[in-house]
């Protein structure tokens, strides 16, 4: 609750964005988690891993899906 007596919703920024670099040959890979969910390459914008490409299931951790894989290099 804030000083005015109302509850404030914590804002958590999106740390991953979808990768749209069609020149990246790994964009065409079909990566699926064990649940069969097709994954799209993302770019991390977290302070610890800025500009790193990755695949991560949207159910990672919450639904006990363990698909998380770094692309391996940084973008320019």
Beta strands, then each sheet from edge to edge (+ up, - down):
strand 1: 16-18
strand 2: 31-32
strand 3: 38-39
strand 4: 42-44
strand 5: 52-56
strand 6: 68-74
sheet 1: 1+ 4- 5+ 6-
sheet 2: 2+ 3-
end
